[in-house]
Amino acid sequence: MKQIDNTPLWVQLAYASVPSRKMALWQIASCILFSFYCVPWVKWSSNPLVAKLFLLNDWWWFASMIPLTIWYWLSLQWVDKHDAWE
């Protein structure tokens, strides 16, 4: 992302080291995927394989991933609106 004089701090913090829109979309997609992983699947399954693959058993990580994903998405919208990609 190229720096524009009126870039808000919250956008700079989200995409300071992200050079392209494609990388930003990968970042958002990985946040969505990790959010899906953070759902406590162990609580709903008695399968031991699920307990080994999905190590989280509470909602804390999921609850923190949702605002992070929204922040990245809103930052992407701001950068797109102001044509700030290199």
N, CA, C and O atoms as a CHARMM CRD file, in Angstrom:
* protein
*
  344
    1    1 MET  N      0.84800  -1.17100   0.00000 PROA 1      0.00000
    2    1 MET  CA     0.00000   0.00000   0.00000 PROA 1      0.00000
    3    1 MET  C      0.89100   1.23000   0.00000 PROA 1      0.00000
    4    1 MET  O      1.83800   1.32600   0.78100 PROA 1      0.00000
    5    2 LYS  N      0.58600   2.14800  -0.86500 PROA 2      0.00000
    6    2 LYS  CA     1.33900   3.39900  -0.84700 PROA 2      0.00000
    7    2 LYS  C      0.74800   4.35200   0.18500 PROA 2      0.00000
    8    2 LYS  O     -0.46300   4.37800   0.40700 PROA 2      0.00000
    9    3 GLN  N      1.60600   5.11500   0.79500 PROA 3      0.00000
   10    3 GLN  CA     1.17500   6.02000   1.85100 PROA 3      0.00000
   11    3 GLN  C      0.58700   7.29400   1.23500 PROA 3      0.00000
   12    3 GLN  O      1.23400   7.96600   0.43100 PROA 3      0.00000
   13    4 ILE  N     -0.62500   7.60400   1.61900 PROA 4      0.00000
   14    4 ILE  CA    -1.29200   8.83700   1.22800 PROA 4      0.00000
   15    4 ILE  C     -1.32200   9.72000   2.46600 PROA 4      0.00000
   16    4 ILE  O     -1.35800   9.22200   3.59200 PROA 4      0.00000
   17    5 ASP  N     -1.30800  11.02500   2.25600 PROA 5      0.00000
   18    5 ASP  CA    -1.26300  11.95000   3.39600 PROA 5      0.00000
   19    5 ASP  C     -2.43600  11.78400   4.35400 PROA 5      0.00000
   20    5 ASP  O     -2.27400  11.96700   5.56100 PROA 5      0.00000
   21    6 ASN  N     -3.60200  11.44400   3.84500 PROA 6      0.00000
   22    6 ASN  CA    -4.77900  11.36400   4.70800 PROA 6      0.00000
   23    6 ASN  C     -5.12000   9.93100   5.11800 PROA 6      0.00000
   24    6 ASN  O     -6.25600   9.65600   5.50300 PROA 6      0.00000
   25    7 THR  N     -4.15000   9.01600   5.04100 PROA 7      0.00000
   26    7 THR  CA    -4.40000   7.63400   5.44400 PROA 7      0.00000
   27    7 THR  C     -4.58100   7.56200   6.95900 PROA 7      0.00000
   28    7 THR  O     -3.70100   7.99300   7.70400 PROA 7      0.00000
   29    8 PRO  N     -5.69900   7.02700   7.42100 PROA 8      0.00000
   30    8 PRO  CA    -5.90800   6.91300   8.87000 PROA 8      0.00000
   31    8 PRO  C     -4.93800   5.91500   9.50200 PROA 8      0.00000
   32    8 PRO  O     -4.42500   5.01500   8.83600 PROA 8      0.00000
   33    9 LEU  N     -4.70500   6.09100  10.76700 PROA 9      0.00000
   34    9 LEU  CA    -3.78600   5.21500  11.48700 PROA 9      0.00000
   35    9 LEU  C     -4.25300   3.77200  11.47400 PROA 9      0.00000
   36    9 LEU  O     -3.43200   2.86400  11.34900 PROA 9      0.00000
   37   10 TRP  N     -5.55500   3.54100  11.60100 PROA 10     0.00000
   38   10 TRP  CA    -6.06800   2.17000  11.65100 PROA 10     0.00000
   39   10 TRP  C     -5.84500   1.44600  10.32800 PROA 10     0.00000
   40   10 TRP  O     -5.69800   0.22300  10.32100 PROA 10     0.00000
   41   11 VAL  N     -5.81500   2.16700   9.21200 PROA 11     0.00000
   42   11 VAL  CA    -5.52000   1.54700   7.91700 PROA 11     0.00000
   43   11 VAL  C     -4.02000   1.30700   7.78700 PROA 11     0.00000
   44   11 VAL  O     -3.60200   0.26600   7.27900 PROA 11     0.00000
   45   12 GLN  N     -3.21400   2.24700   8.23700 PROA 12     0.00000
   46   12 GLN  CA    -1.75700   2.07000   8.19500 PROA 12     0.00000
   47   12 GLN  C     -1.33000   0.86700   9.02100 PROA 12     0.00000
   48   12 GLN  O     -0.45400   0.10800   8.60700 PROA 12     0.00000
   49   13 LEU  N     -1.94000   0.69100  10.18000 PROA 13     0.00000
   50   13 LEU  CA    -1.58800  -0.44500  11.02600 PROA 13     0.00000
   51   13 LEU  C     -2.00700  -1.76900  10.39100 PROA 13     0.00000
   52   13 LEU  O     -1.32400  -2.77900  10.56600 PROA 13     0.00000
   53   14 ALA  N     -3.10300  -1.77800   9.66600 PROA 14     0.00000
   54   14 ALA  CA    -3.57700  -3.01600   9.04700 PROA 14     0.00000
   55   14 ALA  C     -2.72200  -3.41700   7.85300 PROA 14     0.00000
   56   14 ALA  O     -2.42300  -4.59900   7.68200 PROA 14     0.00000
   57   15 TYR  N     -2.32700  -2.46600   7.03200 PROA 15     0.00000
   58   15 TYR  CA    -1.66900  -2.79700   5.76300 PROA 15     0.00000
   59   15 TYR  C     -0.32700  -2.09800   5.56800 PROA 15     0.00000
   60   15 TYR  O      0.04400  -1.80200   4.43200 PROA 15     0.00000
   61   16 ALA  N      0.38900  -1.83600   6.61800 PROA 16     0.00000
   62   16 ALA  CA     1.68100  -1.16500   6.48500 PROA 16     0.00000
   63   16 ALA  C      2.68500  -1.99700   5.69600 PROA 16     0.00000
   64   16 ALA  O      3.47300  -1.44500   4.92900 PROA 16     0.00000
   65   17 SER  N      2.67000  -3.29300   5.87100 PROA 17     0.00000
   66   17 SER  CA     3.64200  -4.14000   5.17700 PROA 17     0.00000
   67   17 SER  C      3.00400  -5.02400   4.11300 PROA 17     0.00000
   68   17 SER  O      3.61600  -5.99600   3.67100 PROA 17     0.00000
   69   18 VAL  N      1.79600  -4.70400   3.70200 PROA 18     0.00000
   70   18 VAL  CA     1.10700  -5.47000   2.66000 PROA 18     0.00000
   71   18 VAL  C      1.23000  -4.68100   1.35700 PROA 18     0.00000
   72   18 VAL  O      0.66100  -3.59600   1.23600 PROA 18     0.00000
   73   19 PRO  N      1.97100  -5.21700   0.38000 PROA 19     0.00000
   74   19 PRO  CA     2.24900  -4.42800  -0.81900 PROA 19     0.00000
   75   19 PRO  C      1.13400  -4.42200  -1.86800 PROA 19     0.00000
   76   19 PRO  O      1.07600  -3.50200  -2.68200 PROA 19     0.00000
   77   20 SER  N      0.26000  -5.41200  -1.87000 PROA 20     0.00000
   78   20 SER  CA    -0.71800  -5.48800  -2.95300 PROA 20     0.00000
   79   20 SER  C     -2.09900  -5.88300  -2.42900 PROA 20     0.00000
   80   20 SER  O     -2.24700  -6.37500  -1.31100 PROA 20     0.00000
   81   21 ARG  N     -3.09500  -5.65100  -3.26900 PROA 21     0.00000
   82   21 ARG  CA    -4.46500  -6.00700  -2.91700 PROA 21     0.00000
   83   21 ARG  C     -4.61700  -7.52500  -2.81800 PROA 21     0.00000
   84   21 ARG  O     -5.36900  -8.02700  -1.98300 PROA 21     0.00000
   85   22 LYS  N     -3.91000  -8.23800  -3.66100 PROA 22     0.00000
   86   22 LYS  CA    -3.97200  -9.70300  -3.62700 PROA 22     0.00000
   87   22 LYS  C     -3.49400 -10.23700  -2.27600 PROA 22     0.00000
   88   22 LYS  O     -4.10500 -11.14800  -1.71900 PROA 22     0.00000
   89   23 MET  N     -2.42600  -9.68400  -1.75700 PROA 23     0.00000
   90   23 MET  CA    -1.92500 -10.09900  -0.44900 PROA 23     0.00000
   91   23 MET  C     -2.91400  -9.73200   0.65700 PROA 23     0.00000
   92   23 MET  O     -3.06800 -10.47800   1.62400 PROA 23     0.00000
   93   24 ALA  N     -3.57500  -8.60100   0.52200 PROA 24     0.00000
   94   24 ALA  CA    -4.58000  -8.21100   1.51800 PROA 24     0.00000
   95   24 ALA  C     -5.75800  -9.17700   1.49400 PROA 24     0.00000
   96   24 ALA  O     -6.29600  -9.52800   2.54400 PROA 24     0.00000
   97   25 LEU  N     -6.16000  -9.60800   0.30500 PROA 25     0.00000
   98   25 LEU  CA    -7.24600 -10.57800   0.21700 PROA 25     0.00000
   99   25 LEU  C     -6.82800 -11.92000   0.80800 PROA 25     0.00000
  100   25 LEU  O     -7.63800 -12.59300   1.44400 PROA 25     0.00000
  101   26 TRP  N     -5.58600 -12.31100   0.60800 PROA 26     0.00000
  102   26 TRP  CA    -5.07400 -13.53900   1.24000 PROA 26     0.00000
  103   26 TRP  C     -5.09200 -13.40600   2.75600 PROA 26     0.00000
  104   26 TRP  O     -5.40700 -14.36100   3.46600 PROA 26     0.00000
  105   27 GLN  N     -4.75600 -12.23100   3.24400 PROA 27     0.00000
  106   27 GLN  CA    -4.76500 -11.99500   4.68400 PROA 27     0.00000
  107   27 GLN  C     -6.18200 -12.13400   5.24700 PROA 27     0.00000
  108   27 GLN  O     -6.37800 -12.75500   6.29100 PROA 27     0.00000
  109   28 ILE  N     -7.15300 -11.56500   4.56700 PROA 28     0.00000
  110   28 ILE  CA    -8.54100 -11.66400   5.00800 PROA 28     0.00000
  111   28 ILE  C     -9.02400 -13.10700   4.93200 PROA 28     0.00000
  112   28 ILE  O     -9.69800 -13.58600   5.84300 PROA 28     0.00000
  113   29 ALA  N     -8.68200 -13.80200   3.84700 PROA 29     0.00000
  114   29 ALA  CA    -9.09700 -15.19700   3.69600 PROA 29     0.00000
  115   29 ALA  C     -8.49200 -16.07600   4.78200 PROA 29     0.00000
  116   29 ALA  O     -9.16400 -16.96700   5.30200 PROA 29     0.00000
  117   30 SER  N     -7.24100 -15.83800   5.12800 PROA 30     0.00000
  118   30 SER  CA    -6.61900 -16.63800   6.18700 PROA 30     0.00000
  119   30 SER  C     -7.24200 -16.32700   7.54200 PROA 30     0.00000
  120   30 SER  O     -7.33800 -17.21800   8.38500 PROA 30     0.00000
  121   31 CYS  N     -7.66500 -15.09400   7.77300 PROA 31     0.00000
  122   31 CYS  CA    -8.36600 -14.75900   9.01700 PROA 31     0.00000
  123   31 CYS  C     -9.70700 -15.47000   9.08900 PROA 31     0.00000
  124   31 CYS  O    -10.09700 -15.95200  10.15200 PROA 31     0.00000
  125   32 ILE  N    -10.41300 -15.54000   7.96900 PROA 32     0.00000
  126   32 ILE  CA   -11.69600 -16.24700   7.95000 PROA 32     0.00000
  127   32 ILE  C    -11.47800 -17.73200   8.19400 PROA 32     0.00000
  128   32 ILE  O    -12.22400 -18.35300   8.95100 PROA 32     0.00000
  129   33 LEU  N    -10.46500 -18.30500   7.56000 PROA 33     0.00000
  130   33 LEU  CA   -10.16100 -19.72200   7.75200 PROA 33     0.00000
  131   33 LEU  C     -9.76500 -20.00900   9.19900 PROA 33     0.00000
  132   33 LEU  O    -10.22000 -20.99300   9.78300 PROA 33     0.00000
  133   34 PHE  N     -8.93200 -19.16500   9.77400 PROA 34     0.00000
  134   34 PHE  CA    -8.52600 -19.36400  11.15400 PROA 34     0.00000
  135   34 PHE  C     -9.70300 -19.16700  12.11000 PROA 34     0.00000
  136   34 PHE  O     -9.78300 -19.83000  13.14400 PROA 34     0.00000
  137   35 SER  N    -10.62600 -18.24700  11.76200 PROA 35     0.00000
  138   35 SER  CA   -11.83100 -18.07300  12.57500 PROA 35     0.00000
  139   35 SER  C    -12.65300 -19.35700  12.58700 PROA 35     0.00000
  140   35 SER  O    -13.18700 -19.75100  13.62300 PROA 35     0.00000
  141   36 PHE  N    -12.75000 -19.99800  11.44000 PROA 36     0.00000
  142   36 PHE  CA   -13.46200 -21.27300  11.35400 PROA 36     0.00000
  143   36 PHE  C    -12.77300 -22.32800  12.21900 PROA 36     0.00000
  144   36 PHE  O    -13.44100 -23.12800  12.87500 PROA 36     0.00000
  145   37 TYR  N    -11.43700 -22.33100  12.22100 PROA 37     0.00000
  146   37 TYR  CA   -10.69200 -23.27100  13.06100 PROA 37     0.00000
  147   37 TYR  C    -10.92100 -22.99200  14.54300 PROA 37     0.00000
  148   37 TYR  O    -10.92400 -23.92000  15.35100 PROA 37     0.00000
  149   38 CYS  N    -11.11000 -21.73200  14.90600 PROA 38     0.00000
  150   38 CYS  CA   -11.22200 -21.33900  16.31500 PROA 38     0.00000
  151   38 CYS  C    -12.57200 -21.65700  16.94700 PROA 38     0.00000
  152   38 CYS  O    -12.73000 -21.50900  18.15800 PROA 38     0.00000
  153   39 VAL  N    -13.53200 -22.08500  16.16300 PROA 39     0.00000
  154   39 VAL  CA   -14.79900 -22.52300  16.74800 PROA 39     0.00000
  155   39 VAL  C    -14.51100 -23.74900  17.61100 PROA 39     0.00000
  156   39 VAL  O    -13.80700 -24.65000  17.15400 PROA 39     0.00000
  157   40 PRO  N    -15.02100 -23.81800  18.82600 PROA 40     0.00000
  158   40 PRO  CA   -14.71000 -24.96500  19.70100 PROA 40     0.00000
  159   40 PRO  C    -15.43200 -26.24100  19.26800 PROA 40     0.00000
  160   40 PRO  O    -16.42100 -26.63700  19.88500 PROA 40     0.00000
  161   41 TRP  N    -14.94600 -26.87200  18.22700 PROA 41     0.00000
  162   41 TRP  CA   -15.54800 -28.08800  17.67800 PROA 41     0.00000
  163   41 TRP  C    -15.49700 -29.24700  18.67000 PROA 41     0.00000
  164   41 TRP  O    -16.30300 -30.17300  18.57900 PROA 41     0.00000
  165   42 VAL  N    -14.57600 -29.20600  19.59800 PROA 42     0.00000
  166   42 VAL  CA   -14.41700 -30.28700  20.57600 PROA 42     0.00000
  167   42 VAL  C    -15.67400 -30.44200  21.43700 PROA 42     0.00000
  168   42 VAL  O    -16.00900 -31.54800  21.85900 PROA 42     0.00000
  169   43 LYS  N    -16.35800 -29.34100  21.69200 PROA 43     0.00000
  170   43 LYS  CA   -17.55200 -29.39400  22.54200 PROA 43     0.00000
  171   43 LYS  C    -18.70200 -30.15800  21.89500 PROA 43     0.00000
  172   43 LYS  O    -19.57800 -30.65600  22.60200 PROA 43     0.00000
  173   44 TRP  N    -18.71900 -30.25900  20.57100 PROA 44     0.00000
  174   44 TRP  CA   -19.83000 -30.89800  19.87300 PROA 44     0.00000
  175   44 TRP  C    -19.50200 -32.27300  19.32000 PROA 44     0.00000
  176   44 TRP  O    -20.36700 -32.93200  18.74200 PROA 44     0.00000
  177   45 SER  N    -18.27900 -32.70500  19.48800 PROA 45     0.00000
  178   45 SER  CA   -17.89400 -33.99700  18.92500 PROA 45     0.00000
  179   45 SER  C    -17.21700 -34.85300  19.98800 PROA 45     0.00000
  180   45 SER  O    -16.45600 -34.35300  20.81700 PROA 45     0.00000
  181   46 SER  N    -17.50000 -36.12600  19.95100 PROA 46     0.00000
  182   46 SER  CA   -16.83000 -37.04900  20.86800 PROA 46     0.00000
  183   46 SER  C    -15.72300 -37.82400  20.15300 PROA 46     0.00000
  184   46 SER  O    -15.11300 -38.72300  20.73200 PROA 46     0.00000
  185   47 ASN  N    -15.47300 -37.47700  18.91800 PROA 47     0.00000
  186   47 ASN  CA   -14.43200 -38.12500  18.13100 PROA 47     0.00000
  187   47 ASN  C    -13.04900 -37.71400  18.65400 PROA 47     0.00000
  188   47 ASN  O    -12.78300 -36.51600  18.75200 PROA 47     0.00000
  189   48 PRO  N    -12.16500 -38.65100  18.99300 PROA 48     0.00000
  190   48 PRO  CA   -10.83700 -38.28200  19.49700 PROA 48     0.00000
  191   48 PRO  C     -9.97100 -37.58300  18.45400 PROA 48     0.00000
  192   48 PRO  O     -9.07100 -36.82100  18.80700 PROA 48     0.00000
  193   49 LEU  N    -10.23400 -37.83400  17.17700 PROA 49     0.00000
  194   49 LEU  CA    -9.47500 -37.15600  16.12700 PROA 49     0.00000
  195   49 LEU  C     -9.77800 -35.65800  16.12200 PROA 49     0.00000
  196   49 LEU  O     -8.88300 -34.84000  15.90700 PROA 49     0.00000
  197   50 VAL  N    -11.02100 -35.30700  16.35700 PROA 50     0.00000
  198   50 VAL  CA   -11.39300 -33.89500  16.44600 PROA 50     0.00000
  199   50 VAL  C    -10.68700 -33.24100  17.62600 PROA 50     0.00000
  200   50 VAL  O    -10.23900 -32.09800  17.52600 PROA 50     0.00000
  201   51 ALA  N    -10.58700 -33.94300  18.72000 PROA 51     0.00000
  202   51 ALA  CA    -9.90000 -33.40500  19.90100 PROA 51     0.00000
  203   51 ALA  C     -8.41500 -33.19000  19.64000 PROA 51     0.00000
  204   51 ALA  O     -7.81100 -32.29300  20.22800 PROA 51     0.00000
  205   52 LYS  N     -7.81700 -33.99800  18.76800 PROA 52     0.00000
  206   52 LYS  CA    -6.39600 -33.82200  18.44800 PROA 52     0.00000
  207   52 LYS  C     -6.17300 -32.71700  17.42600 PROA 52     0.00000
  208   52 LYS  O     -5.17500 -32.00100  17.50400 PROA 52     0.00000
  209   53 LEU  N     -7.08100 -32.56800  16.47200 PROA 53     0.00000
  210   53 LEU  CA    -6.91600 -31.56300  15.42500 PROA 53     0.00000
  211   53 LEU  C     -7.32800 -30.16500  15.86600 PROA 53     0.00000
  212   53 LEU  O     -6.66100 -29.18300  15.53900 PROA 53     0.00000
  213   54 PHE  N     -8.41500 -30.07800  16.60100 PROA 54     0.00000
  214   54 PHE  CA    -8.93300 -28.79800  17.05300 PROA 54     0.00000
  215   54 PHE  C     -8.65400 -28.66400  18.54500 PROA 54     0.00000
  216   54 PHE  O     -9.38200 -29.21100  19.37200 PROA 54     0.00000
  217   55 LEU  N     -7.61900 -27.95000  18.87400 PROA 55     0.00000
  218   55 LEU  CA    -7.13300 -27.88100  20.24700 PROA 55     0.00000
  219   55 LEU  C     -7.87800 -26.86400  21.11100 PROA 55     0.00000
  220   55 LEU  O     -7.74600 -26.87800  22.33500 PROA 55     0.00000
  221   56 LEU  N     -8.64900 -25.99400  20.49200 PROA 56     0.00000
  222   56 LEU  CA    -9.33200 -24.94700  21.24800 PROA 56     0.00000
  223   56 LEU  C    -10.67000 -25.45400  21.75600 PROA 56     0.00000
  224   56 LEU  O    -11.41700 -26.11100  21.03100 PROA 56     0.00000
  225   57 ASN  N    -10.96300 -25.14200  23.00700 PROA 57     0.00000
  226   57 ASN  CA   -12.23400 -25.60000  23.57100 PROA 57     0.00000
  227   57 ASN  C    -13.06100 -24.48100  24.19800 PROA 57     0.00000
  228   57 ASN  O    -13.94600 -24.74300  25.01300 PROA 57     0.00000
  229   58 ASP  N    -12.77600 -23.24200  23.82300 PROA 58     0.00000
  230   58 ASP  CA   -13.60600 -22.12700  24.26900 PROA 58     0.00000
  231   58 ASP  C    -13.73700 -21.12300  23.11800 PROA 58     0.00000
  232   58 ASP  O    -13.11500 -21.27400  22.06600 PROA 58     0.00000
  233   59 TRP  N    -14.54800 -20.11400  23.34300 PROA 59     0.00000
  234   59 TRP  CA   -14.86000 -19.15300  22.28500 PROA 59     0.00000
  235   59 TRP  C    -13.91500 -17.96000  22.26200 PROA 59     0.00000
  236   59 TRP  O    -14.12300 -17.06200  21.44600 PROA 59     0.00000
  237   60 TRP  N    -12.91000 -17.89500  23.09000 PROA 60     0.00000
  238   60 TRP  CA   -12.07300 -16.70900  23.21800 PROA 60     0.00000
  239   60 TRP  C    -11.38100 -16.35400  21.89600 PROA 60     0.00000
  240   60 TRP  O    -11.44600 -15.20300  21.46300 PROA 60     0.00000
  241   61 TRP  N    -10.73300 -17.30300  21.26300 PROA 61     0.00000
  242   61 TRP  CA   -10.02100 -17.02100  20.01100 PROA 61     0.00000
  243   61 TRP  C    -10.98400 -16.63400  18.90000 PROA 61     0.00000
  244   61 TRP  O    -10.69900 -15.72100  18.12500 PROA 61     0.00000
  245   62 PHE  N    -12.10200 -17.30800  18.81400 PROA 62     0.00000
  246   62 PHE  CA   -13.09300 -16.97200  17.79400 PROA 62     0.00000
  247   62 PHE  C    -13.58900 -15.54400  17.99500 PROA 62     0.00000
  248   62 PHE  O    -13.71700 -14.78200  17.03600 PROA 62     0.00000
  249   63 ALA  N    -13.86500 -15.19200  19.23400 PROA 63     0.00000
  250   63 ALA  CA   -14.36100 -13.85200  19.54200 PROA 63     0.00000
  251   63 ALA  C    -13.33300 -12.76900  19.21900 PROA 63     0.00000
  252   63 ALA  O    -13.70900 -11.63500  18.92200 PROA 63     0.00000
  253   64 SER  N    -12.06100 -13.09500  19.27300 PROA 64     0.00000
  254   64 SER  CA   -11.04700 -12.10100  18.91200 PROA 64     0.00000
  255   64 SER  C    -10.75600 -12.07400  17.41300 PROA 64     0.00000
  256   64 SER  O    -10.28600 -11.05800  16.90100 PROA 64     0.00000
  257   65 MET  N    -11.02200 -13.15200  16.71000 PROA 65     0.00000
  258   65 MET  CA   -10.77000 -13.18300  15.26700 PROA 65     0.00000
  259   65 MET  C    -11.83400 -12.43400  14.46600 PROA 65     0.00000
  260   65 MET  O    -11.52800 -11.89100  13.40400 PROA 65     0.00000
  261   66 ILE  N    -13.04200 -12.39500  14.93700 PROA 66     0.00000
  262   66 ILE  CA   -14.11100 -11.71700  14.20000 PROA 66     0.00000
  263   66 ILE  C    -13.84200 -10.21300  14.07800 PROA 66     0.00000
  264   66 ILE  O    -13.91300  -9.69600  12.96300 PROA 66     0.00000
  265   67 PRO  N    -13.53900  -9.47800  15.15800 PROA 67     0.00000
  266   67 PRO  CA   -13.22800  -8.05100  14.98800 PROA 67     0.00000
  267   67 PRO  C    -11.97500  -7.81600  14.14200 PROA 67     0.00000
  268   67 PRO  O    -11.90400  -6.83800  13.39900 PROA 67     0.00000
  269   68 LEU  N    -11.00000  -8.70000  14.25200 PROA 68     0.00000
  270   68 LEU  CA    -9.78900  -8.55700  13.44500 PROA 68     0.00000
  271   68 LEU  C    -10.10200  -8.68700  11.95600 PROA 68     0.00000
  272   68 LEU  O     -9.59800  -7.91300  11.14100 PROA 68     0.00000
  273   69 THR  N    -10.91900  -9.64900  11.60900 PROA 69     0.00000
  274   69 THR  CA   -11.31100  -9.83700  10.21800 PROA 69     0.00000
  275   69 THR  C    -12.11300  -8.64100   9.71000 PROA 69     0.00000
  276   69 THR  O    -11.91900  -8.20100   8.57700 PROA 69     0.00000
  277   70 ILE  N    -13.00300  -8.11800  10.53100 PROA 70     0.00000
  278   70 ILE  CA   -13.77800  -6.92800  10.14600 PROA 70     0.00000
  279   70 ILE  C    -12.86100  -5.73000   9.96100 PROA 70     0.00000
  280   70 ILE  O    -13.05400  -4.94500   9.03300 PROA 70     0.00000
  281   71 TRP  N    -11.87600  -5.57900  10.82000 PROA 71     0.00000
  282   71 TRP  CA   -10.91700  -4.48100  10.71000 PROA 71     0.00000
  283   71 TRP  C    -10.15300  -4.56000   9.39200 PROA 71     0.00000
  284   71 TRP  O     -9.99900  -3.55000   8.70500 PROA 71     0.00000
  285   72 TYR  N     -9.67800  -5.73900   9.03500 PROA 72     0.00000
  286   72 TYR  CA    -8.96900  -5.90300   7.77300 PROA 72     0.00000
  287   72 TYR  C     -9.88400  -5.63000   6.58600 PROA 72     0.00000
  288   72 TYR  O     -9.46100  -5.02200   5.60300 PROA 72     0.00000
  289   73 TRP  N    -11.12400  -6.07100   6.67200 PROA 73     0.00000
  290   73 TRP  CA   -12.06800  -5.85500   5.58300 PROA 73     0.00000
  291   73 TRP  C    -12.37200  -4.36300   5.41200 PROA 73     0.00000
  292   73 TRP  O    -12.38600  -3.86300   4.28700 PROA 73     0.00000
  293   74 LEU  N    -12.61200  -3.65800   6.50300 PROA 74     0.00000
  294   74 LEU  CA   -12.88200  -2.21800   6.42400 PROA 74     0.00000
  295   74 LEU  C    -11.66000  -1.44700   5.92800 PROA 74     0.00000
  296   74 LEU  O    -11.79600  -0.47300   5.18700 PROA 74     0.00000
  297   75 SER  N    -10.48400  -1.87700   6.32900 PROA 75     0.00000
  298   75 SER  CA    -9.25600  -1.24700   5.83700 PROA 75     0.00000
  299   75 SER  C     -9.10100  -1.46600   4.34200 PROA 75     0.00000
  300   75 SER  O     -8.70200  -0.55600   3.61600 PROA 75     0.00000
  301   76 LEU  N     -9.41300  -2.66900   3.87900 PROA 76     0.00000
  302   76 LEU  CA    -9.36300  -2.95800   2.45000 PROA 76     0.00000
  303   76 LEU  C    -10.33300  -2.06100   1.68700 PROA 76     0.00000
  304   76 LEU  O     -9.99600  -1.54800   0.62000 PROA 76     0.00000
  305   77 GLN  N    -11.52500  -1.87200   2.22500 PROA 77     0.00000
  306   77 GLN  CA   -12.50200  -1.00100   1.57200 PROA 77     0.00000
  307   77 GLN  C    -11.99000   0.44000   1.49600 PROA 77     0.00000
  308   77 GLN  O    -12.18100   1.11000   0.48000 PROA 77     0.00000
  309   78 TRP  N    -11.34500   0.92000   2.55700 PROA 78     0.00000
  310   78 TRP  CA   -10.81400   2.27800   2.54800 PROA 78     0.00000
  311   78 TRP  C     -9.72000   2.41800   1.50000 PROA 78     0.00000
  312   78 TRP  O     -9.71500   3.38400   0.73700 PROA 78     0.00000
  313   79 VAL  N     -8.80200   1.47300   1.45300 PROA 79     0.00000
  314   79 VAL  CA    -7.69100   1.53800   0.50100 PROA 79     0.00000
  315   79 VAL  C     -8.22300   1.45100  -0.93200 PROA 79     0.00000
  316   79 VAL  O     -7.73900   2.16300  -1.81200 PROA 79     0.00000
  317   80 ASP  N     -9.20300   0.59700  -1.17400 PROA 80     0.00000
  318   80 ASP  CA    -9.79600   0.48800  -2.50400 PROA 80     0.00000
  319   80 ASP  C    -10.47700   1.81400  -2.90800 PROA 80     0.00000
  320   80 ASP  O    -10.35500   2.26100  -4.04800 PROA 80     0.00000
  321   81 LYS  N    -11.17700   2.41300  -1.97600 PROA 81     0.00000
  322   81 LYS  CA   -11.89700   3.63500  -2.27000 PROA 81     0.00000
  323   81 LYS  C    -10.94900   4.79000  -2.61200 PROA 81     0.00000
  324   81 LYS  O    -11.28000   5.65400  -3.42300 PROA 81     0.00000
  325   82 HSD  N     -9.78000   4.79400  -1.99000 PROA 82     0.00000
  326   82 HSD  CA    -8.82500   5.88900  -2.19900 PROA 82     0.00000
  327   82 HSD  C     -7.69200   5.53000  -3.15900 PROA 82     0.00000
  328   82 HSD  O     -6.71400   6.27000  -3.26500 PROA 82     0.00000
  329   83 ASP  N     -7.81500   4.41000  -3.85300 PROA 83     0.00000
  330   83 ASP  CA    -6.81100   3.95900  -4.83900 PROA 83     0.00000
  331   83 ASP  C     -5.38800   4.02400  -4.28700 PROA 83     0.00000
  332   83 ASP  O     -4.49800   4.62000  -4.89200 PROA 83     0.00000
  333   84 ALA  N     -5.19700   3.40700  -3.14000 PROA 84     0.00000
  334   84 ALA  CA    -3.89900   3.48300  -2.47700 PROA 84     0.00000
  335   84 ALA  C     -3.03200   2.24100  -2.67900 PROA 84     0.00000
  336   84 ALA  O     -2.02700   2.07500  -1.98700 PROA 84     0.00000
  337   85 TRP  N     -3.40400   1.36800  -3.61600 PROA 85     0.00000
  338   85 TRP  CA    -2.55000   0.21700  -3.89300 PROA 85     0.00000
  339   85 TRP  C     -1.46700   0.62500  -4.87100 PROA 85     0.00000
  340   85 TRP  O     -1.68500   1.46000  -5.74800 PROA 85     0.00000
  341   86 GLU  N     -0.30700   0.03000  -4.71200 PROA 86     0.00000
  342   86 GLU  CA     0.81300   0.36000  -5.60600 PROA 86     0.00000
  343   86 GLU  C      0.65300  -0.28300  -6.95100 PROA 86     0.00000
  344   86 GLU  O      1.50500  -0.10900  -7.82300 PROA 86     0.00000
